[in-house]
């Protein structure tokens, strides 16, 4: 059975928690306390990492966007284990500068993030344990800083604004409702 998530709407508050904030909701039909969370029906797994020292941004993204992407999506296990989406998110120098100017505090110390959407954590684990995945792993030495390694985060999307992916959840607040 796939792993279940406990979402805030199904969790019990701790006795030490303060009472919920009294708030006049603009979008009560979607966001009020008595509404369930809008958890989408997929898991999201993000892997954060830095580029290999000594390689340019151009080399990094060229290899990652083309060679590594082809290695990953070309695996039989990628299709067989119900991977739904594979995104690559890169923080280029100009984006880093713009983010720093926003003034929210220090940036996360990662150059890139790979994002997978999967139907179950078990499918993702099976994918990463497949022989194809293991055989392709040495490719990271071409573009990833293996000294700082890869950090992972797994969880779910609670869609607040926008349209859901067909078949994997409900819409959030829509533009026409603003």
Secondary structure, DSSP 8 states (H G I E B T S, - for coil): -------TTTS---TTS--------TTHHHHSTTS---B-SSEEEEEEE-B-TT--HHHHHHIIIIIIHHHHHT-HHHHHTTEEEEEEEE--HHHHHHHHHT-SS---S-SEEEEEEES-HHHHHHHHTSHHHHHHGGGGGGTB-TTT--EEEEE--B--BS---TTS----B-GGG-
